[in-house]
């Protein structure tokens, strides 16, 4: 599709990967709605790039229903969901807290599902659409301390495959990006920045490249790694 024809919702779009995808889509001529839990942050980010902002917590079903209705009202030709909202929580198995893991799944898995469900209902009626799920290399291979996070991203990978099987007949492309470690605000709070590691810009480049392919074809899954992060 032409990037100028993109009418997108980017969840978790007020910072990090989501913000950069939204910024690059706007720069390419598309129109974008971003959402997030913090109304002030969403408003400021939307204003900065010329996007539309809607406050919504994807872990709350009623918020998501209102979010998709609001997105369609702003963008009647809504045709791209960037399913990006999520966060990380890391602990060894013996220290994993059930309530924290449930909170993570509420956003990373259940939130992603409800946003996709509500969007897919509209895309099916339109007989076209695109869903890009932002997963992680942690959804391909687990690691020590990753019980909650990796499990959530493996779940996203499983849902992506199911949605793809269901929605292809409606001309809806369901795609997934698996970034390795990206230097977002969360990353920078844990370790110093590096000129060698991935930035949000590389993940946004991947998302736009997937969308830009002619609609007769699609890239089902794309993994992005730093060339030489050490």
C-alpha positions, -999 to +999 in steps of 0.1 A: +000+000+000+010+036-004+021+050+029+002+082+022-030+060+022-023+047+057-049+055+083-035+040+114-040+034+151-008+030+171-013+017+206+013+027+232+021+055+208+032+082+232+068+070+236+093+045+224+087+022+194+050+033+191+058+070+190+085+065+163+063+044+141+036+071+144+061+098+136+074+081+105+039+073+093+030+109+096+062+120+079+053+097+050+019+113+045-003+090+065-028+099+092-024+085+127-042+081+160-020+073+190-032+061+224-018+056+259-028+055+295-014+089+304-036+116+289-010+144+292+017+123+275-006+112+247-017+148+241+019+161+241+032+133+218+002+137+194+008+175+192+045+170+186+040+149+154+006+162+142-013+130+151-046+125+169-044+114+206-069+093+225-064+083+261-070+046+266-057+018+287-058-013+265-061-036+295-096-022+301-121-036+276-144-006+277-115+017+270-106-003+239-142-004+226-143+034+229-108+037+214-117+019+182-150+038+179-131+070+184-105+060+159-131+052+132-148+085+139-115+104+133-103+081+105-133+067+086-108+049+063-091+032+092-069+005+077-038-002+098-035-013+134+000-012+150-006-034+181+023-021+201+012-014+237+031-035+262+056-035+290+083-057+305+086-074+339+115-097+347+122-121+376+135-156+381+108-183+383+112-185+421+106-148+424+078-144+399+048-127+414+015-140+401-003-106+404+024-089+384+023-116+357-014-112+354-011-074+351+015-079+323-008-103+305-037-079+308-018-055+286+005-075+265-019-103+256-055-096+265-052-059+256-036-068+222-064-093+216-092-069+223-077-041+202-073-065+173-108-080+178-125-046+176-103-035+147-108-068+128-146-064+131-143-031+112-116-044+087-138-074+078-167-051+070-143-030+049-129-061+033-093-048+038-069-040+066-035-045+081-025-056+116+011-055+128+017-070+162+049-058+179+062-089+196+098-096+206+127-119+201+116-131+235+086-145+218+108-168+198+132-179+225+130-177+262+157-166+286+165-167+323+144-142+342+118-139+313+090-161+326+063-134+325+075-114+295+086-142+272+053-161+279+033-130+270+052-126+237+050-163+229+012-158+233+012-128+209+030-150+183+003-177+187-025-152+184-008-137+153-008-171+136-045-177+144-056-142+132-037-146+100-054-179+093-088-164+099-084-130+082-065-137+050-098-145+032-110-110+040-079-094+024-065-085+059-028-088+063-017-099+098+020-094+104+045-096+133+077-078+141+102-094+166+126-067+178+156-078+198+168-054+225+157-018+216+170+013+234+137+027+247+132+047+279+128+014+298+161+001+283+179+033+292+167+031+328+184-003+331+217+002+313+237+030+295+229+037+258+250+022+230+258+033+195+257-004+185+222-014+198+189-010+181+168+022+183+131+026+178+139+040+144+149+006+131+117-010+142+096+018+127+116+013+094+106-024+095+069-016+101+067+009+073+085-015+049+060-042+057+031-019+050+046-005+018+046-039+000+018-041-026-014-055-010-013-087-030+016-099-008+028-095+027+056-103+050+042-126+077+070-122+103+101-101+105+129-102+132+152-073+137+186-077+154+215-053+160+243-062+136+270-062+163+257-051+197+288-060+217 
